[in-house]
Amino acid sequence: MGRTPLIFLTLLILSVSVAYAVSVNVSCPATKDYYTEGEYILFKVNITPKTSDDAKKLCKLDYKMYTSLDSAGIIVEIELANGKLILHPTPEDIYATNNGTTLKFFLPETEKSVDKITIKVFGHVPGISARIQNITLLSVHADTTKLFEENITVVNAQKFYKDIKDLEDEACSKQDREKLDEALLYYNDKEYWKAERKIAEVEKSIAECRFQERSEELEKRHDNLKDELSDIRKDLTLVQVKLELKKDSLKNYDKSKKQYVNLTAEYDKIDKTLDEIADLIDKGKLDDAEKKLEWAENATRSLETNVRTLLVQIENEERNGVGDVWLWLILAAGIVTVCVVAVYLMRIRRRDMW
């Protein structure tokens, strides 16, 4: 109804059949195609029963009126067949102004049937955070059945223009930029829904582009980490070989062996996590993949440091073992030399005595 041609700016007649078999006629003025924040609106709707039976059925019902307008007011006049007027809101009614304005009241059974219900709503168009959005100008319910609803379209022109310009810098393709040019033309012509559809298409395209870029970046980090882990596997293998070859000569063999076992377990955990990360990337769960990837990167750095430290410890112990052997050999050689010199000196003394 918000986009009714201007030739119908007179009263608009709607026929509504509700669930409890009450038929009513609804008349109201046409609304504009678009509204902007702060505009003042005064809107009036008339609801009349189609038959005398319908007029009686409009009693003994709970009524609820709602509007999204800011600083709004709702006034209801119920005219009975004898001309008597019943006005709402009254002190007994529920009148709330939280997230819009709501009026609730009960219409009891009356001696005379309802001839007409007139509802007036007034207020200012609220601001919106979106570029374009439909809001409720007025809705009318009798019990749980909707008798009437009128929505209006609100435009945030400043955000429209800003988003178009911002997206120009983010566009991933020539097609995206062409669509933004079209959106700007629609915007200038105040064809906001057409502009919105074009902008939404570009936003979707950019989101897909950014998603693909992020996926590729995570895959690259995953592959690099896989290569790093492969190098660590080589060092772990070297540790294993050295431990087996020097099993009987290494003083701290048991301690080094335990370290090796623990480091191997850490390696297996990281390797398994990398498989999980690859699966998450394939499924498009990039946030989960990145979280696990950050853990794996830190764990790999720590593992690399600890493996190299263990390898250096084993190599140092090997060198120290070789040094001890040479020390004993030198000491033995020195003892032999002393013995030879002593024997030689004794022979010389004996010869001199003779």
Contacts in CASP RR format, 6 or more apart in sequence:
PFRMAT RR
TARGET T0000
AUTHOR 0000-0000-0000
METHOD contacts of the structure
MODEL  1
MGRTPLIFLTLLILSVSVAYAVSVNVSCPATKDYYTEGEYILFKVNITPK
TSDDAKKLCKLDYKMYTSLDSAGIIVEIELANGKLILHPTPEDIYATNNG
TTLKFFLPETEKSVDKITIKVFGHVPGISARIQNITLLSVHADTTKLFEE
NITVVNAQKFYKDIKDLEDEACSKQDREKLDEALLYYNDKEYWKAERKIA
EVEKSIAECRFQERSEELEKRHDNLKDELSDIRKDLTLVQVKLELKKDSL
KNYDKSKKQYVNLTAEYDKIDKTLDEIADLIDKGKLDDAEKKLEWAENAT
RSLETNVRTLLVQIENEERNGVGDVWLWLILAAGIVTVCVVAVYLMRIRR
RDMW
1 12 0 8 1.000
1 28 0 8 1.000
1 30 0 8 1.000
1 31 0 8 1.000
1 150 0 8 1.000
1 151 0 8 1.000
2 30 0 8 1.000
2 31 0 8 1.000
2 32 0 8 1.000
2 33 0 8 1.000
2 150 0 8 1.000
2 151 0 8 1.000
2 152 0 8 1.000
2 153 0 8 1.000
3 33 0 8 1.000
3 153 0 8 1.000
4 12 0 8 1.000
4 30 0 8 1.000
4 31 0 8 1.000
6 30 0 8 1.000
8 30 0 8 1.000
9 29 0 8 1.000
9 30 0 8 1.000
10 29 0 8 1.000
10 30 0 8 1.000
11 27 0 8 1.000
11 28 0 8 1.000
11 29 0 8 1.000
12 27 0 8 1.000
12 28 0 8 1.000
12 29 0 8 1.000
12 30 0 8 1.000
13 25 0 8 1.000
13 26 0 8 1.000
13 27 0 8 1.000
14 25 0 8 1.000
14 26 0 8 1.000
14 27 0 8 1.000
14 148 0 8 1.000
15 23 0 8 1.000
15 24 0 8 1.000
15 25 0 8 1.000
15 26 0 8 1.000
15 50 0 8 1.000
16 23 0 8 1.000
16 24 0 8 1.000
16 25 0 8 1.000
16 26 0 8 1.000
16 147 0 8 1.000
16 148 0 8 1.000
17 23 0 8 1.000
18 24 0 8 1.000
18 142 0 8 1.000
18 145 0 8 1.000
18 146 0 8 1.000
18 147 0 8 1.000
19 144 0 8 1.000
19 145 0 8 1.000
20 57 0 8 1.000
20 143 0 8 1.000
20 145 0 8 1.000
21 57 0 8 1.000
22 49 0 8 1.000
22 54 0 8 1.000
22 57 0 8 1.000
22 58 0 8 1.000
22 142 0 8 1.000
23 49 0 8 1.000
23 50 0 8 1.000
23 51 0 8 1.000
23 54 0 8 1.000
24 47 0 8 1.000
24 48 0 8 1.000
24 49 0 8 1.000
24 50 0 8 1.000
24 54 0 8 1.000
24 58 0 8 1.000
24 147 0 8 1.000
25 47 0 8 1.000
25 48 0 8 1.000
25 49 0 8 1.000
25 50 0 8 1.000
26 45 0 8 1.000
26 46 0 8 1.000
26 47 0 8 1.000
26 147 0 8 1.000
26 148 0 8 1.000
27 45 0 8 1.000
27 46 0 8 1.000
27 48 0 8 1.000
28 43 0 8 1.000
28 44 0 8 1.000
28 45 0 8 1.000
28 46 0 8 1.000
28 148 0 8 1.000
28 150 0 8 1.000
29 43 0 8 1.000
29 44 0 8 1.000
31 43 0 8 1.000
31 137 0 8 1.000
31 150 0 8 1.000
31 152 0 8 1.000
32 152 0 8 1.000
33 153 0 8 1.000
34 153 0 8 1.000
34 154 0 8 1.000
34 155 0 8 1.000
34 190 0 8 1.000
34 192 0 8 1.000
35 41 0 8 1.000
35 125 0 8 1.000
35 152 0 8 1.000
35 153 0 8 1.000
35 154 0 8 1.000
35 155 0 8 1.000
36 125 0 8 1.000
36 154 0 8 1.000
36 155 0 8 1.000
36 156 0 8 1.000
36 157 0 8 1.000
37 125 0 8 1.000
37 126 0 8 1.000
37 127 0 8 1.000
37 128 0 8 1.000
37 154 0 8 1.000
37 156 0 8 1.000
38 70 0 8 1.000
38 124 0 8 1.000
38 125 0 8 1.000
38 126 0 8 1.000
38 127 0 8 1.000
39 124 0 8 1.000
39 125 0 8 1.000
40 122 0 8 1.000
40 123 0 8 1.000
40 124 0 8 1.000
40 125 0 8 1.000
41 69 0 8 1.000
41 121 0 8 1.000
41 122 0 8 1.000
41 123 0 8 1.000
41 124 0 8 1.000
41 125 0 8 1.000
41 137 0 8 1.000
41 152 0 8 1.000
42 120 0 8 1.000
42 121 0 8 1.000
42 122 0 8 1.000
42 123 0 8 1.000
43 120 0 8 1.000
43 121 0 8 1.000
43 122 0 8 1.000
43 137 0 8 1.000
43 138 0 8 1.000
43 150 0 8 1.000
44 118 0 8 1.000
44 119 0 8 1.000
44 120 0 8 1.000
44 121 0 8 1.000
45 118 0 8 1.000
45 119 0 8 1.000
45 138 0 8 1.000
45 140 0 8 1.000
45 148 0 8 1.000
45 150 0 8 1.000
46 116 0 8 1.000
46 117 0 8 1.000
46 118 0 8 1.000
47 116 0 8 1.000
47 117 0 8 1.000
47 118 0 8 1.000
47 119 0 8 1.000
47 140 0 8 1.000
47 147 0 8 1.000
47 148 0 8 1.000
48 115 0 8 1.000
48 116 0 8 1.000
48 117 0 8 1.000
49 55 0 8 1.000
49 57 0 8 1.000
49 58 0 8 1.000
49 113 0 8 1.000
49 114 0 8 1.000
49 115 0 8 1.000
52 113 0 8 1.000
55 81 0 8 1.000
55 113 0 8 1.000
55 114 0 8 1.000
55 115 0 8 1.000
56 113 0 8 1.000
56 114 0 8 1.000
58 107 0 8 1.000
58 113 0 8 1.000
58 114 0 8 1.000
58 117 0 8 1.000
58 142 0 8 1.000
59 107 0 8 1.000
59 108 0 8 1.000
59 109 0 8 1.000
59 110 0 8 1.000
59 113 0 8 1.000
59 114 0 8 1.000
60 107 0 8 1.000
60 108 0 8 1.000
60 109 0 8 1.000
61 106 0 8 1.000
61 107 0 8 1.000
61 142 0 8 1.000
61 143 0 8 1.000
62 104 0 8 1.000
62 105 0 8 1.000
62 106 0 8 1.000
62 142 0 8 1.000
62 143 0 8 1.000
63 76 0 8 1.000
63 88 0 8 1.000
63 103 0 8 1.000
63 104 0 8 1.000
63 105 0 8 1.000
63 106 0 8 1.000
63 107 0 8 1.000
63 140 0 8 1.000
63 141 0 8 1.000
63 142 0 8 1.000
64 102 0 8 1.000
64 103 0 8 1.000
64 104 0 8 1.000
64 140 0 8 1.000
64 141 0 8 1.000
65 74 0 8 1.000
65 76 0 8 1.000
65 102 0 8 1.000
65 103 0 8 1.000
65 104 0 8 1.000
65 119 0 8 1.000
65 121 0 8 1.000
65 138 0 8 1.000
65 139 0 8 1.000
65 140 0 8 1.000
65 141 0 8 1.000
66 100 0 8 1.000
66 101 0 8 1.000
66 102 0 8 1.000
66 103 0 8 1.000
66 136 0 8 1.000
66 138 0 8 1.000
66 139 0 8 1.000
67 73 0 8 1.000
67 74 0 8 1.000
67 100 0 8 1.000
67 101 0 8 1.000
67 121 0 8 1.000
67 123 0 8 1.000
67 136 0 8 1.000
67 137 0 8 1.000
67 138 0 8 1.000
67 139 0 8 1.000
68 100 0 8 1.000
68 126 0 8 1.000
68 135 0 8 1.000
68 136 0 8 1.000
68 137 0 8 1.000
69 100 0 8 1.000
69 101 0 8 1.000
69 121 0 8 1.000
69 122 0 8 1.000
69 123 0 8 1.000
69 124 0 8 1.000
69 125 0 8 1.000
69 126 0 8 1.000
69 137 0 8 1.000
70 100 0 8 1.000
70 123 0 8 1.000
70 124 0 8 1.000
70 125 0 8 1.000
70 126 0 8 1.000
70 127 0 8 1.000
71 123 0 8 1.000
71 124 0 8 1.000
72 97 0 8 1.000
72 100 0 8 1.000
72 101 0 8 1.000
72 121 0 8 1.000
72 122 0 8 1.000
72 123 0 8 1.000
72 124 0 8 1.000
73 101 0 8 1.000
73 121 0 8 1.000
73 122 0 8 1.000
73 123 0 8 1.000
74 89 0 8 1.000
74 101 0 8 1.000
74 103 0 8 1.000
74 119 0 8 1.000
74 120 0 8 1.000
74 121 0 8 1.000
74 138 0 8 1.000
75 87 0 8 1.000
75 88 0 8 1.000
75 89 0 8 1.000
75 119 0 8 1.000
75 120 0 8 1.000
75 121 0 8 1.000
76 87 0 8 1.000
76 88 0 8 1.000
76 89 0 8 1.000
76 103 0 8 1.000
76 105 0 8 1.000
76 117 0 8 1.000
76 118 0 8 1.000
76 119 0 8 1.000
76 120 0 8 1.000
77 85 0 8 1.000
77 86 0 8 1.000
77 87 0 8 1.000
77 117 0 8 1.000
77 118 0 8 1.000
77 119 0 8 1.000
77 120 0 8 1.000
78 85 0 8 1.000
78 86 0 8 1.000
78 87 0 8 1.000
78 88 0 8 1.000
78 107 0 8 1.000
78 114 0 8 1.000
78 116 0 8 1.000
78 117 0 8 1.000
78 118 0 8 1.000
79 85 0 8 1.000
79 86 0 8 1.000
79 114 0 8 1.000
79 115 0 8 1.000
79 116 0 8 1.000
79 117 0 8 1.000
79 118 0 8 1.000
80 86 0 8 1.000
80 110 0 8 1.000
80 112 0 8 1.000
80 113 0 8 1.000
80 114 0 8 1.000
80 115 0 8 1.000
81 112 0 8 1.000
81 113 0 8 1.000
81 114 0 8 1.000
81 115 0 8 1.000
82 111 0 8 1.000
82 112 0 8 1.000
83 112 0 8 1.000
83 115 0 8 1.000
84 112 0 8 1.000
86 107 0 8 1.000
86 110 0 8 1.000
88 103 0 8 1.000
88 105 0 8 1.000
89 95 0 8 1.000
89 103 0 8 1.000
89 105 0 8 1.000
90 105 0 8 1.000
92 105 0 8 1.000
93 103 0 8 1.000
93 104 0 8 1.000
93 105 0 8 1.000
94 102 0 8 1.000
94 103 0 8 1.000
94 104 0 8 1.000
94 105 0 8 1.000
95 101 0 8 1.000
95 102 0 8 1.000
95 103 0 8 1.000
95 104 0 8 1.000
96 102 0 8 1.000
107 114 0 8 1.000
119 138 0 8 1.000
119 140 0 8 1.000
121 137 0 8 1.000
121 138 0 8 1.000
125 135 0 8 1.000
125 152 0 8 1.000
125 154 0 8 1.000
126 135 0 8 1.000
126 154 0 8 1.000
127 154 0 8 1.000
127 156 0 8 1.000
128 135 0 8 1.000
128 154 0 8 1.000
128 156 0 8 1.000
129 156 0 8 1.000
129 159 0 8 1.000
130 156 0 8 1.000
130 159 0 8 1.000
131 155 0 8 1.000
131 156 0 8 1.000
131 159 0 8 1.000
131 160 0 8 1.000
131 163 0 8 1.000
131 192 0 8 1.000
131 196 0 8 1.000
131 199 0 8 1.000
132 153 0 8 1.000
132 154 0 8 1.000
132 155 0 8 1.000
132 156 0 8 1.000
132 160 0 8 1.000
132 192 0 8 1.000
132 193 0 8 1.000
132 196 0 8 1.000
133 153 0 8 1.000
133 154 0 8 1.000
133 156 0 8 1.000
134 151 0 8 1.000
134 152 0 8 1.000
134 153 0 8 1.000
134 154 0 8 1.000
135 151 0 8 1.000
135 152 0 8 1.000
135 154 0 8 1.000
136 149 0 8 1.000
136 150 0 8 1.000
136 151 0 8 1.000
137 150 0 8 1.000
137 151 0 8 1.000
137 152 0 8 1.000
138 148 0 8 1.000
138 149 0 8 1.000
138 150 0 8 1.000
139 146 0 8 1.000
139 148 0 8 1.000
139 149 0 8 1.000
139 150 0 8 1.000
140 146 0 8 1.000
140 147 0 8 1.000
140 148 0 8 1.000
140 149 0 8 1.000
141 147 0 8 1.000
153 192 0 8 1.000
153 193 0 8 1.000
155 192 0 8 1.000
157 187 0 8 1.000
160 187 0 8 1.000
160 192 0 8 1.000
160 195 0 8 1.000
160 196 0 8 1.000
160 199 0 8 1.000
161 187 0 8 1.000
163 199 0 8 1.000
164 180 0 8 1.000
164 183 0 8 1.000
164 184 0 8 1.000
164 187 0 8 1.000
164 195 0 8 1.000
164 199 0 8 1.000
167 176 0 8 1.000
167 180 0 8 1.000
167 199 0 8 1.000
167 202 0 8 1.000
167 203 0 8 1.000
167 206 0 8 1.000
168 177 0 8 1.000
168 180 0 8 1.000
170 206 0 8 1.000
171 177 0 8 1.000
171 180 0 8 1.000
171 202 0 8 1.000
171 206 0 8 1.000
172 205 0 8 1.000
172 206 0 8 1.000
172 209 0 8 1.000
172 210 0 8 1.000
173 205 0 8 1.000
173 209 0 8 1.000
175 205 0 8 1.000
176 202 0 8 1.000
176 205 0 8 1.000
176 206 0 8 1.000
179 198 0 8 1.000
179 199 0 8 1.000
179 201 0 8 1.000
179 202 0 8 1.000
180 198 0 8 1.000
180 199 0 8 1.000
180 202 0 8 1.000
182 198 0 8 1.000
183 195 0 8 1.000
183 198 0 8 1.000
183 199 0 8 1.000
183 202 0 8 1.000
184 195 0 8 1.000
186 192 0 8 1.000
186 194 0 8 1.000
186 195 0 8 1.000
186 198 0 8 1.000
187 195 0 8 1.000
211 284 0 8 1.000
211 286 0 8 1.000
214 286 0 8 1.000
215 281 0 8 1.000
215 284 0 8 1.000
215 286 0 8 1.000
218 277 0 8 1.000
218 281 0 8 1.000
218 286 0 8 1.000
218 289 0 8 1.000
218 290 0 8 1.000
218 293 0 8 1.000
219 281 0 8 1.000
221 293 0 8 1.000
221 297 0 8 1.000
222 274 0 8 1.000
222 277 0 8 1.000
222 278 0 8 1.000
222 281 0 8 1.000
222 293 0 8 1.000
225 274 0 8 1.000
225 293 0 8 1.000
225 296 0 8 1.000
225 297 0 8 1.000
225 300 0 8 1.000
226 274 0 8 1.000
228 300 0 8 1.000
228 304 0 8 1.000
229 267 0 8 1.000
229 270 0 8 1.000
229 271 0 8 1.000
229 274 0 8 1.000
229 300 0 8 1.000
231 304 0 8 1.000
232 267 0 8 1.000
232 300 0 8 1.000
232 303 0 8 1.000
232 304 0 8 1.000
232 307 0 8 1.000
233 267 0 8 1.000
235 307 0 8 1.000
235 308 0 8 1.000
235 311 0 8 1.000
236 260 0 8 1.000
236 263 0 8 1.000
236 264 0 8 1.000
236 267 0 8 1.000
236 307 0 8 1.000
238 311 0 8 1.000
239 256 0 8 1.000
239 260 0 8 1.000
239 263 0 8 1.000
239 307 0 8 1.000
239 310 0 8 1.000
239 311 0 8 1.000
239 314 0 8 1.000
240 260 0 8 1.000
242 311 0 8 1.000
242 314 0 8 1.000
242 315 0 8 1.000
242 318 0 8 1.000
243 250 0 8 1.000
243 253 0 8 1.000
243 256 0 8 1.000
243 257 0 8 1.000
243 260 0 8 1.000
243 314 0 8 1.000
246 253 0 8 1.000
246 314 0 8 1.000
246 317 0 8 1.000
246 318 0 8 1.000
247 253 0 8 1.000
249 321 0 8 1.000
250 256 0 8 1.000
250 314 0 8 1.000
250 317 0 8 1.000
250 318 0 8 1.000
251 317 0 8 1.000
252 313 0 8 1.000
252 317 0 8 1.000
256 310 0 8 1.000
256 313 0 8 1.000
256 314 0 8 1.000
259 306 0 8 1.000
259 310 0 8 1.000
260 310 0 8 1.000
263 303 0 8 1.000
263 306 0 8 1.000
263 307 0 8 1.000
263 310 0 8 1.000
266 299 0 8 1.000
266 303 0 8 1.000
266 306 0 8 1.000
267 303 0 8 1.000
269 299 0 8 1.000
270 296 0 8 1.000
270 299 0 8 1.000
270 300 0 8 1.000
270 303 0 8 1.000
273 292 0 8 1.000
273 295 0 8 1.000
273 296 0 8 1.000
273 299 0 8 1.000
274 296 0 8 1.000
276 292 0 8 1.000
277 289 0 8 1.000
277 292 0 8 1.000
277 293 0 8 1.000
277 296 0 8 1.000
280 286 0 8 1.000
280 288 0 8 1.000
280 289 0 8 1.000
280 292 0 8 1.000
281 289 0 8 1.000
END
